[in-house]
Amino acid sequence: MRRHCEELATKQSIDRGQALPSAMTCDWQDTQKPVIAHSVARSNSVIARSNATKQSIRLKHSLLDCFAYARNDGRKKAAFTLAEVLITLGVIGVVAAMTLPGLVNKYQEKAWLTQFKVTYSVLSQAYLRAYQENGVIKNWNLPLDNKAESARIVADNLLPYLNLAQDWKQNSNYSSHNLPMHYLGLNGIKIATGFNGWESAHYVFALANGATVGIFDFLLDEVDNKLRVLLYVDTNGGNGPNQFGKDFFIIALNTKKGYPIITGYDPWNSTQNGCSTTKTVAWYSGGACATWVIATGNMDYLHRELTAEEWSEIIKAGDIKEE
């Protein structure tokens, strides 16, 4: 070791360009310090890695124990039992049965409402353009004693401004055109007496958005001498549920102060009972619902009974009586 020290000192002196000392000495302990320090550091590193590995193994075993012991008796198992899976599926099924009907009903109601609004907008725009070309309906020279001919004239004035999927033209053969023969009232009862559906429409056509429209009657108001055209509207073209107030409505091409508007059927004569899920009226149950939807933009009558005060307010807001 001392020889090694001397050789090292000689080499350092030569590298520095210095002369060798006359008496070369080297402290053996000084040379040992770096070696010992390096050995200690390496030993500590090995010990630290060993401890970390042991801790990792203990943690891994602890996690495995948590998953392996599912019961208090400590017996290990690799997965859920069939009984546990069936119980879980049963709970999911119960929750789904409780929530899905509400979600489906909400989706259906939104679809009915959206389709009505789209159809109403399409007909309103066409009616406005027909008015700009031909004036108010009273000036269309409709022979009211011949409803079939009157329906043809209305169609001739209105249809050029509509995007049609089908034009069945005049319904001279009293055909239903494969559309529903009967509809349900809003109260769920099939309407038969006094309602002949599409067979009673004098002119039937289908819009590009899927709605079917029939021109079926004409009313002349004896008070203000205004003429209005009544339309059947099935907003989804005969698909279910085929029920008043949901996908089937009665609307009217009307006027207010000489301006074309579309209203519900006889809004000033109907009451909230004409849009009720429980009450019946002398005419179609739900036949007045278009008045509510046009005024409010919702179908709240599907969830509750409308009040007389509410109905009075929407009639007052949409009053088309001439002053």
C-alpha positions as CSV (number, residue, x, y, z in Angstrom):
1,M,0.0,0.0,0.0
2,R,2.8,2.4,0.8
3,R,4.4,1.6,-2.5
4,H,1.2,2.4,-4.2
5,C,1.1,5.7,-2.4
6,E,4.6,6.6,-3.5
7,E,3.9,5.8,-7.1
8,L,0.8,8.0,-7.0
9,A,2.7,10.9,-5.5
10,T,5.4,10.5,-8.2
11,K,2.8,10.5,-10.9
12,Q,1.2,13.7,-9.5
13,S,4.5,15.5,-9.3
14,I,5.4,14.6,-12.9
15,D,2.0,15.7,-14.1
16,R,2.4,19.1,-12.4
17,G,6.0,19.5,-13.7
18,Q,7.4,19.5,-10.2
19,A,10.6,17.9,-9.0
20,L,10.3,14.8,-6.8
21,P,10.8,15.5,-3.1
22,S,14.0,14.2,-1.6
23,A,12.1,12.2,1.0
24,M,8.8,10.8,-0.4
25,T,6.3,10.1,2.3
26,C,2.7,9.0,2.1
27,D,0.1,8.6,4.9
28,W,-1.6,5.2,4.5
29,Q,-4.6,6.3,6.4
30,D,-5.2,9.3,4.0
31,T,-5.4,7.0,1.1
32,Q,-7.8,4.7,2.9
33,K,-10.4,7.4,3.6
34,P,-11.8,7.7,0.1
35,V,-11.9,3.9,-0.3
36,I,-13.7,3.4,3.0
37,A,-16.2,6.2,2.3
38,H,-17.0,4.7,-1.1
39,S,-17.5,1.3,0.5
40,V,-19.8,2.7,3.2
41,A,-21.9,4.6,0.6
42,R,-22.2,1.6,-1.6
43,S,-23.2,-0.6,1.4
44,N,-25.8,2.0,2.5
45,S,-27.2,2.1,-1.1
46,V,-27.6,-1.7,-1.1
47,I,-29.3,-1.7,2.3
48,A,-31.7,1.1,1.2
49,R,-32.6,-0.8,-2.0
50,S,-33.1,-3.9,0.1
51,N,-35.4,-2.1,2.5
52,A,-37.4,-0.5,-0.4
53,T,-37.9,-4.0,-2.0
54,K,-39.1,-5.4,1.3
55,Q,-41.6,-2.6,1.8
56,S,-42.8,-3.0,-1.7
57,I,-43.3,-6.7,-1.2
58,R,-45.2,-6.1,2.1
59,L,-47.4,-3.5,0.4
60,K,-48.2,-5.9,-2.5
61,H,-49.1,-8.6,0.0
62,S,-51.3,-6.3,1.9
63,L,-53.2,-5.3,-1.2
64,L,-53.6,-8.9,-2.3
65,D,-54.9,-9.7,1.2
66,C,-57.5,-7.0,0.9
67,F,-58.8,-8.4,-2.3
68,A,-58.4,-12.0,-1.4
69,Y,-60.3,-11.9,1.9
70,A,-63.9,-11.0,1.0
71,R,-65.5,-12.6,4.1
72,N,-64.8,-12.2,7.8
73,D,-63.9,-15.8,8.1
74,G,-60.7,-15.1,6.0
75,R,-61.3,-17.7,3.3
76,K,-59.8,-16.5,0.0
77,K,-61.8,-16.3,-3.2
78,A,-60.8,-15.1,-6.7
79,A,-64.1,-13.5,-7.9
80,F,-67.7,-12.6,-7.0
81,T,-70.1,-15.4,-6.4
82,L,-73.1,-16.1,-8.7
83,A,-75.4,-14.9,-6.0
84,E,-73.7,-11.6,-5.6
85,V,-73.8,-11.0,-9.4
86,L,-77.5,-11.9,-9.5
87,I,-78.3,-9.5,-6.6
88,T,-76.4,-6.7,-8.3
89,L,-78.2,-7.2,-11.6
90,G,-81.5,-7.3,-9.7
91,V,-80.8,-4.0,-8.1
92,I,-79.8,-2.5,-11.5
93,G,-83.0,-3.8,-13.0
94,V,-85.2,-2.3,-10.2
95,V,-83.5,1.1,-10.6
96,A,-83.9,1.0,-14.4
97,A,-87.6,0.0,-14.1
98,M,-88.2,3.0,-11.9
99,T,-86.3,5.6,-14.0
100,L,-86.6,4.5,-17.6
101,P,-90.4,5.1,-18.0
102,G,-90.1,8.7,-16.9
103,L,-87.2,9.3,-19.3
104,V,-89.0,7.7,-22.2
105,N,-92.2,9.7,-21.5
106,K,-90.2,12.9,-21.3
107,Y,-88.4,12.1,-24.6
108,Q,-91.8,11.3,-26.3
109,E,-93.3,14.5,-25.0
110,K,-90.4,16.6,-26.3
111,A,-90.7,14.9,-29.7
112,W,-94.4,15.6,-29.9
113,L,-93.9,19.2,-28.9
114,T,-91.0,19.8,-31.3
115,Q,-92.9,18.2,-34.2
116,F,-95.9,20.4,-33.5
117,K,-93.8,23.6,-33.4
118,V,-92.1,22.7,-36.7
119,T,-95.4,22.0,-38.4
120,Y,-97.0,25.1,-37.0
121,S,-94.0,27.2,-38.3
122,V,-94.1,25.6,-41.8
123,L,-97.8,26.2,-42.2
124,S,-97.6,29.8,-40.8
125,Q,-95.0,30.8,-43.3
126,A,-96.9,29.3,-46.2
127,Y,-100.1,31.0,-45.0
128,L,-98.3,34.4,-44.7
129,R,-97.1,34.0,-48.3
130,A,-100.5,33.0,-49.5
131,Y,-101.9,36.1,-47.7
132,Q,-99.3,38.4,-49.4
133,E,-100.4,37.0,-52.8
134,N,-104.1,36.7,-52.3
135,G,-105.1,38.7,-49.2
136,V,-107.2,37.4,-46.3
137,I,-109.1,34.2,-46.6
138,K,-112.4,36.1,-46.9
139,N,-111.1,37.5,-50.2
140,W,-110.3,34.0,-51.6
141,N,-113.9,33.7,-53.0
142,L,-114.6,30.4,-51.3
143,P,-118.0,28.9,-52.2
144,L,-119.0,27.9,-48.7
145,D,-122.0,25.9,-49.9
146,N,-119.4,23.6,-51.7
147,K,-116.8,22.6,-49.1
148,A,-114.9,20.3,-51.5
149,E,-114.4,23.2,-54.0
150,S,-113.5,25.6,-51.2
151,A,-110.9,23.1,-50.0
152,R,-109.4,22.9,-53.5
153,I,-109.1,26.7,-53.7
154,V,-107.4,26.9,-50.3
155,A,-105.0,24.2,-51.4
156,D,-104.3,26.0,-54.6
157,N,-103.4,29.1,-52.7
158,L,-101.4,27.4,-49.9
159,L,-99.6,24.4,-51.3
160,P,-97.3,26.3,-53.7
161,Y,-95.4,27.6,-50.6
162,L,-95.1,24.2,-48.9
163,N,-92.5,21.5,-49.3
164,L,-94.7,18.4,-49.8
165,A,-94.0,14.7,-49.5
166,Q,-97.4,13.7,-50.8
167,D,-100.4,15.4,-52.4
168,W,-103.5,13.3,-52.3
169,K,-105.4,16.2,-53.7
170,Q,-109.2,16.3,-53.3
171,N,-110.6,13.5,-51.2
172,S,-113.6,12.8,-53.4
173,N,-113.7,9.1,-52.6
174,Y,-113.7,9.6,-48.9
175,S,-110.5,7.7,-48.6
176,S,-108.4,7.6,-45.4
177,H,-105.2,7.1,-47.5
178,N,-104.1,4.4,-45.2
179,L,-104.1,6.9,-42.3
180,P,-105.7,6.1,-39.0
181,M,-109.5,5.8,-39.1
182,H,-109.9,6.6,-35.4
183,Y,-108.0,8.6,-32.9
184,L,-108.0,8.6,-29.1
185,G,-109.2,11.6,-27.1
186,L,-106.8,13.1,-24.6
187,N,-108.7,11.1,-22.0
188,G,-107.7,7.9,-23.7
189,I,-111.1,7.0,-25.1
190,K,-111.4,6.2,-28.7
191,I,-113.4,8.9,-30.6
192,A,-116.0,7.4,-32.9
193,T,-119.2,9.4,-32.7
194,G,-119.2,12.5,-34.9
195,F,-115.6,12.0,-36.0
196,N,-114.8,10.4,-39.3
197,G,-111.1,11.2,-39.4
198,W,-109.4,11.6,-42.7
199,E,-112.5,10.5,-44.6
200,S,-114.2,13.7,-43.6
201,A,-111.3,15.8,-44.9
202,H,-111.9,17.4,-48.3
203,Y,-108.3,17.8,-49.2
204,V,-105.3,15.8,-47.7
205,F,-101.6,16.3,-48.2
206,A,-98.3,15.4,-46.3
207,L,-95.5,17.7,-45.5
208,A,-91.8,16.9,-46.0
209,N,-91.3,16.9,-42.2
210,G,-93.7,13.9,-41.9
211,A,-96.9,15.7,-40.8
212,T,-100.2,15.0,-42.5
213,V,-102.7,17.9,-43.0
214,G,-106.4,17.7,-44.0
215,I,-108.7,20.6,-44.9
216,F,-112.0,19.6,-43.4
217,D,-114.3,22.5,-42.6
218,F,-115.0,26.3,-42.9
219,L,-116.6,28.6,-40.4
220,L,-117.9,32.1,-40.9
221,D,-118.1,34.1,-37.7
222,E,-121.4,35.8,-37.6
223,V,-120.2,38.4,-35.1
224,D,-117.2,39.9,-37.0
225,N,-117.9,38.2,-40.4
226,K,-114.5,36.5,-40.5
227,L,-113.9,33.3,-42.3
228,R,-111.6,30.6,-40.9
229,V,-110.4,27.3,-42.4
230,L,-110.2,24.3,-40.1
231,L,-107.3,21.8,-40.5
232,Y,-106.6,18.4,-39.1
233,V,-102.9,18.0,-38.3
234,D,-101.2,14.7,-37.5
235,T,-97.7,15.8,-36.7
236,N,-96.1,12.4,-37.2
237,G,-98.1,11.3,-40.2
238,G,-100.2,8.5,-38.6
239,N,-97.6,7.0,-36.3
240,G,-98.6,6.4,-32.7
241,P,-100.0,7.3,-30.4
242,N,-102.7,8.9,-32.7
243,Q,-104.2,10.9,-29.8
244,F,-105.6,14.4,-29.5
245,G,-103.2,16.8,-27.7
246,K,-100.2,14.6,-28.4
247,D,-99.7,14.1,-32.1
248,F,-103.1,15.1,-33.4
249,F,-104.5,18.6,-33.3
250,I,-107.2,20.9,-34.8
251,I,-106.0,24.3,-35.9
252,A,-107.5,27.1,-37.9
253,L,-106.2,29.5,-40.6
254,N,-107.5,32.7,-39.1
255,T,-107.0,36.5,-39.2
256,K,-106.4,39.1,-36.6
257,K,-106.9,42.8,-37.5
258,G,-106.5,41.9,-41.1
259,Y,-103.3,39.9,-40.6
260,P,-103.0,36.1,-41.1
261,I,-102.5,34.0,-38.0
262,I,-103.0,30.3,-37.1
263,T,-105.0,29.6,-33.9
264,G,-106.5,26.6,-32.1
265,Y,-110.1,25.6,-32.9
266,D,-112.6,28.2,-31.6
267,P,-110.4,29.4,-28.7
268,W,-112.9,32.0,-27.5
269,N,-115.7,29.4,-27.1
270,S,-113.7,26.5,-25.6
271,T,-112.7,26.0,-22.0
272,Q,-109.9,24.3,-20.2
273,N,-112.1,21.1,-20.2
274,G,-111.4,20.8,-23.9
275,C,-107.8,20.0,-23.0
276,S,-108.2,17.7,-20.1
277,T,-107.0,14.1,-19.5
278,T,-109.9,13.3,-17.2
279,K,-112.9,15.5,-18.2
280,T,-115.1,15.0,-21.2
281,V,-116.8,17.6,-23.3
282,A,-119.5,17.5,-25.9
283,W,-116.9,17.6,-28.7
284,Y,-113.5,16.0,-29.0
285,S,-111.6,15.5,-25.8
286,G,-108.3,17.3,-26.3
287,G,-109.5,19.2,-29.4
288,A,-108.7,22.6,-27.8
289,C,-105.1,21.6,-26.9
290,A,-103.6,23.4,-29.9
291,T,-104.7,26.7,-28.3
292,W,-102.7,26.0,-25.2
293,V,-99.6,24.8,-27.0
294,I,-99.6,27.8,-29.4
295,A,-99.9,30.2,-26.5
296,T,-97.5,28.6,-24.0
297,G,-95.1,26.4,-26.0
298,N,-95.6,23.5,-23.6
299,M,-97.8,20.4,-22.9
300,D,-98.3,20.9,-19.2
301,Y,-101.9,19.6,-19.6
302,L,-100.4,16.1,-19.9
303,H,-99.3,16.3,-16.3
304,R,-102.0,18.3,-14.5
305,E,-105.5,19.8,-14.9
306,L,-105.5,23.3,-16.4
307,T,-107.3,25.9,-14.3
308,A,-110.1,28.2,-15.6
309,E,-107.9,31.2,-14.7
310,E,-105.0,29.9,-16.8
311,W,-107.2,29.3,-19.7
312,S,-108.8,32.7,-19.4
313,E,-105.3,34.4,-19.5
314,I,-104.2,32.6,-22.7
315,I,-107.5,33.4,-24.4
316,K,-107.1,37.0,-23.4
317,A,-103.5,37.2,-24.6
318,G,-104.4,35.6,-28.0
319,D,-107.8,37.2,-28.5
320,I,-108.5,37.6,-32.2
321,K,-111.8,39.4,-31.9
322,E,-111.8,42.6,-33.8
323,E,-112.2,45.6,-31.6
